[in-house]
Every structure is written in structure tokens, then in C-alpha cells.
Amino acid sequence: EQPTWAQITNPGGFSDDHLARGEREALDLRVMTGTPIVAKHGGLITQSGNLGDAGKAVTVYWVEQGLQYLSRECHLYQCLVQVGDNVTAGQRIGLSGNTGKSDGPHLHTFVLCDGVRIRLEDYWELVS
């Protein structure tokens, strides 16, 4: 399921700004600042903190059936985990915000599989 209840603000899976940067499989979810954000999957925190235009972000890494996955939650108000932490699916990893290059409170989220972005709708279908 989605990492938190939210309205998708970029129907079709991408916005013009993300398309210009080659991000066709990322989603923007409208949420109020401070909304808890949870891990999509259990794994290792490989990045937590400031990440340029992404603002405060958290990255979770895991391996499943020989495939390497990475999920990233961006524009957070606060990161609740540190690099090296192991998290479980559904564990709170951050609070939504408006940091980095952002025009309002939202969550920018995506998943990579072996370095390739995958559609989140496909990912949620696989894990449900």
C-alpha cells in the first residue's frame, strides 16, 4: 500500500518537472507537513538527511529474490532513522515536509529495482 494516505498530485505517475529530469516513475503525494512516512519494505537505511534538491530524504535498500531494491522518500520535514539502521515494512522513517526544491508540502517517492525506476503502482501490486 502507499507509504501514507495521500492524494496523488501528478496523475500518470510524473509531473512536467520530473519528466524534464527523466523521472517518469516517481510520484508526488500531497500530504500535510508532519504526516508520518513509513518504509515500503524492510531493509537497511543507506541515506538519511539532506540530499540537494530532494531536501531531507531517507533511502531504504534491500535484496529480494536476487534483485536489489532501493526506495527513497524526499522533501521530509524530519528523518526519524539514521544510516545503518535496519527497518521493517511499515516502520516510521520520517515526517513529510517541504524541504529542498519543493513548491509545497508533499512526499516525492520512488523505487529502483537493479538501478531502474519502477512504477509504484506495479510495486504496490507486487507486495500486496
BAKE-63065 format. One record per residue (C-alpha): y, x negated, z. Coordinates in steps of 0.25 Angstrom, whole numbers. Layout:
<nodes>
Y|X|Z
...
</nodes>
This chain:
<nodes>
0|0|0
14|-4|-1
19|-14|9
28|-4|15
33|10|12
43|9|1
49|15|-11
47|6|-24
61|3|-29
56|-3|-42
47|7|-49
38|0|-59
36|-12|-50
48|-20|-53
63|-20|-54
72|-26|-64
76|-37|-55
61|-40|-52
58|-39|-67
68|-49|-70
61|-59|-61
48|-56|-66
43|-47|-54
36|-36|-61
26|-33|-49
36|-33|-37
40|-20|-30
53|-17|-23
51|-7|-11
63|0|-5
62|-1|10
71|-1|21
75|-15|28
65|-18|39
53|-10|33
40|-17|37
33|-24|26
18|-27|27
9|-36|20
2|-31|8
-10|-39|11
-15|-49|22
-12|-63|19
-4|-76|22
11|-76|23
15|-87|13
30|-84|13
39|-77|23
54|-78|23
66|-80|13
62|-80|-1
74|-81|-10
77|-68|-18
65|-61|-11
73|-63|3
63|-63|15
49|-61|9
35|-62|14
23|-67|6
8|-64|9
-3|-72|2
-18|-68|1
-30|-70|-7
-39|-59|-11
-52|-60|-20
-47|-74|-25
-33|-69|-29
-20|-74|-22
-10|-63|-18
4|-64|-13
13|-53|-9
28|-54|-6
37|-45|1
52|-48|-1
66|-45|4
62|-43|18
71|-42|30
61|-49|39
48|-57|37
38|-54|48
28|-65|45
28|-80|43
22|-89|33
7|-92|37
5|-78|44
-7|-70|39
-4|-56|38
-13|-43|36
-10|-32|26
0|-22|32
6|-32|41
21|-32|42
26|-44|36
41|-41|34
52|-31|35
59|-26|22
73|-30|19
84|-34|9
83|-50|8
84|-59|-4
88|-53|-17
88|-38|-14
97|-26|-16
92|-18|-5
81|-17|6
67|-17|-1
54|-24|-2
51|-33|-14
36|-35|-14
25|-41|-24
11|-46|-24
6|-58|-32
-9|-60|-36
-12|-74|-40
3|-76|-43
4|-64|-51
12|-52|-47
4|-39|-46
9|-25|-46
10|-20|-31
4|-6|-35
-8|-13|-40
-9|-22|-28
-8|-10|-18
-19|-3|-26
-28|-15|-25
-27|-16|-10
-27|-1|-7
</nodes>
